[in-house]
Amino acid sequence: MGERRDEFAEAGARARRALVREVEAAGELTDPAWRAAFAEVPRHLFVPYYYVPGTSGYERLWSGDPDPARRARWLRGAYEDTAIATRVRDGELVSSASQPSLMALMLRALDVRDGDDVLEIGAGTGYHAALLCHRLGEEHVTTVDLDEEIAESARTHLAAAGYRPAVVAVDGARGCPERAPYDRIVATCAVPSVPYAWLAQCAPGALVLAPLSTGLLLLRVEDGGRAEGRFLATSAYFVALRGAAARAPRHGPAGDERFRFFQGLVDPALDRSEALSLWLREGRPERERFGVTVSGDRQWAWLDDPGGPYAWPLPDA
């Protein structure tokens, strides 16, 4: 067993260096602190097994496979710049490890500062929380998940990597008020609207980054629970939030990816033909032209201007 750990450590270090070079080449590791986190946190400890699509469903790869070739395949996959399916139930994806380059983009957008307290919604494997711990210190990181099994697994992975942040099994839509206030909240699961509980647990000036439709919404929280912000330019696909605020994903049908984002954002306020007509009339707008405002007990998505002519209510959070 000790020899196998050495095998994983050496091969993992080489694969990790290659991953860092790849993410860095994509322009997402400009901050030396985040580069150090990706270079030093061993991702393979957080995915001791995972699933890859096979001819008859998902195929399981794991670190303890007696076949050396399959073990090597598992380790290579753990350091590929791609999302990894980590939990599958009845053939359906329940939890996944995000693509490292997308994680780097999100962490850069989160703009954390020394001393910031961060709440992560969706513990997943624990790898994202480990990166935050490396950058900020474990005492500044709280990660939550509805599924107790997932939370416990993340806690175990984090401890194996030497980190012990607060890992709490609760409904992510309700946040974690006992650890508030937070300077940053980041969700690694898609939401149909912004849970008001998150904003109530934020310090003034906090940032909230959450997947909505097929985009990434970055909000700045003001006094009184008001928040406003725009979408980042990138596309983003995440497993949907489960729990009290969960709803079926509202992605549009296959076609132009930017239109799918728009339709997911304005449904059910506009039907498909209305959405397509407006989207074409406005010149096929990019994601960053859209934003969201939360004020009092209302929240709405908008194009270009929060008070402009194009605004659509989001579902009750």
N, C-alpha and C positions, 0 to 999 in steps of 0.2 A: 504493500500500500504506500509506503514511504517513497519507493522508486517511482510509482505512478504519479504521486504528487509532484516529485521533481520533474518528471516528464512534462506534466501539464504546466508547471511553473516556467520552465525554460521555453517550451514551444509557445505558451501563452504570451510570454514577454515579447517574443519575436513577432507574433501576430498582432499584438497590441501596438507595437511600434509602427507596423505597416498600416494599421487602422488610423492611427494618429496622423500619419503622413497623408493618407487619403482624405480625411476630414479637413486637415489643414489646407490641402490643395484646393478644396472646395470653398475656401475662404471663411470657414466657420470657426476657426480657432485662433483668432487674432489676439485674444487676451491670454497672456502667459499663465495666469492662474487657472483658467479652464483647460489650457493645453496640458498643464501639469496634472490636473485631475484625470483627464482621459488617458494620459500616459501611465499613471500610477495605480488607478483602480482596476483590478482584474475582472473584466466582464464575465469571464468563463465561470467564476464562482457564483454568479447570479443566475446562470442558466445551466444547472447540472443536467437537465434534460430539456428538450424542446421538440417541436413537431414540424415536419416539412411536408408539403403536399406530395402525395404518392398517387399511384394509379388507382388505388381503391380507398381513397381517403387519406388521412394523415399518417405519416410514418414517424415513429419516435426514435430520436437519437439521444444517447445519454453517455455520461462520463464513465460509467462502470461497465460499458459493453466489453465482453471478453474478446471481441474481434478488434485487433489493433487498428485495422484500416477504418472501421466504423468509429472508433474512438478519435482517430485523427480527423475524420470527417466532421464529427461533433465539435472538436476544438476549432477547426477552421471556420465552421459556421458561426460559432460564438463571436468571432471577430470580423465577420463580414459587415459591411455598411448597409444593413438591411434590417427590417423589422423581423422579429422572431416570435412565432406562436408558442406560448409557454403553457397554456391550459386550454384543453378542448374537452367539452362535455357533450355527449350525444351527437358528435360530429360538428358541433358549433364552437367557434372560437370564443373563449371567455376572457382570456387575458393574453397580452403580448408584451414583448420588450421592444421599445421604439427603435427606429433607425438611429444610429449614433449621430449622423450628421444633422438630422432633424432635432435631436436632443441638444446638440451644440448650438444650433440656431436659436432654439427656445431659451436656452440658458443665457445666451448673449442678449436676447431681447429682454429678458427679465431684469437685466442691469442691476444685479445684486451688489451691495456695498458691505464692507466689513461691519459686523455687528447686526446685520439684518436678520430678522426671524422669518422663516419661510414655512408655509404650509403647502404640502403637496397632496393633491387629491388623486388617488389611485396609486397605491403602493407598488403594484406590479411585482417585479422581481426584487425590487430594492436598489437596483443599479443607479437609477436617476437620483434617489435619495443619497446614495453613497457619493456621487459626484458633488452634490450640494454639501455633504458633510466635509468632504475634502477641502472645499473652497471656504466654507464658513465656520466649520466646527460643528460636531454632532449636537451640541446643546442648543443650536439655533435652528434645528431641522425637525419638523413634525410631518409624518406621512400617514395617511389614513386609507383604509379600504373597507368596503362593505363586507367582504368575504373574510371571515376569521381565518380560514385556511390560507388564503393568499397573504394576509397580514402576518401570520406566524411564519410562513415560508420566507417572506421578505425580511423579517426580523432575524431569522437564522442565517440567511445569506449575508446580511449586513454584519452580523457578529463574526462570521467567518472571515470577512474582509477587514475586521478591526473597527467597525463603526457601531455605535449604539444610540441612534436618535430615538425620539419617541415614535413608536409604531402603534397605531390605534385602530382597532376594528370598529368602525362606525360608518354610518351613511355619509358618504362624502358630500352630499348636497347640504348637509347641516354643518359642515366644517368641523372644527374642534375648539369650541369656545373656551375650554379650560386652559388652553395654551395661548390664547389670544392676548394682546393684539399682534397682527402680522404685518410685516413690511412688504412681503411678497406672497402671493398665492399663485400656484401653477397647477393646472389640471392636466393629467395625462389620459383623460377619457373625454369623449365628446359630450357636450351638453346642448339642450335645445334652447336654453336661455340662461341668464346669469342668476344663480341662487342668491337671494337677498341675504341669507345667513353669512355668506362669504364677505360681503361688503360690510356687514355689521361687525365683523371680527377684524377689520383692517384698520391700521393706523392711518391718519390723514396723509395723503400723498402716496399711499401704497399702490403697487402695480398688481394687476390680476391678468394672467395669461391663460386663456382657455380655448380649446378647439370648439368651434361652433359651425354648423353646416360642414363644409370641407375646408374651412380656413382657420386661422389662428387670430383670435381677438385679443388685443392688448388694451386694457382699461387702466386709467388712472383714477383713484378714489379720492373724492373731495370730502370736505366736512359735510355732515348730515346724511351720509350714505349715498350721495350722488356720485355717479361714475360715468366716464365717457372715454371713448377711444376708437381707434380704427383697426382694421385687419392688416396683418402682415401680408407681404406679396406672395408668400409660398402657399402651396396646397398642403393639406394635412388630413390624414384619415386615421381615426382612432376608434377603438372599441367604445361603445356608448356607455355613459354613466348608468349604473344600476342603482335602484333604491327609490326613494320617494319622488325624486324629480325625473326619473327615467321616462323616456318616450322612445318609440321606434325611430330609427334614423330617418331623416327627412331629405335624403339625397335624391336628386333628380335622376331620370333615366340616362342611359348611356348617350354620349354625344359630346359636345364641346365641354371641356372640364370647367371652364369659367362659368358657363351657363348653369351647369349642375350646382355649383356653389351658390349662384344667385337664386336659383329656384329653391334650393334648400333653405335659404335665408328668408325668402318672402312667402313661402308656403305656410299656412293656407290662405293668407291674405290675397294672393293672386293665384289664379289657376295657370296652367302651363302656357296657354296661348297668350294670356295677358302678360305673363312674365317675359315670354320670348319677344313679344312686340316691344315692350319697354326696353329690354336689354339691347335689342338691335337699334332702336331709335337713339339710345344713349351711346352708341358706338362701341358695344361689347365691352363695358367697363371692367377694368381690372379689380382685383380684390381690395387693393389699398384705397380705392375710392369709396368703399363702404365702411360704415362704423356702427356703433351701438351706443345709446345713451340710456342710463338707468337713473330715474329720478322719482323719489317717493315710492309709490306702489306700481309704477309704470316703467316699462322698458321697450324700446323700439329700435329697429335697424333703420339705417338711412343711407342715401346715396349723396355724396359730396358735402351735404350741409345738414346738421342735426335739426335745424328749423326749416329746412327747405321743403319743396313740394313732394319729394319722394321719401316717404317714411312708412314703415310697416310695423305693427305691434308684434312683439315676440310672445310666445306662450307664457302663461303664468308660471313663475319660478317656484 
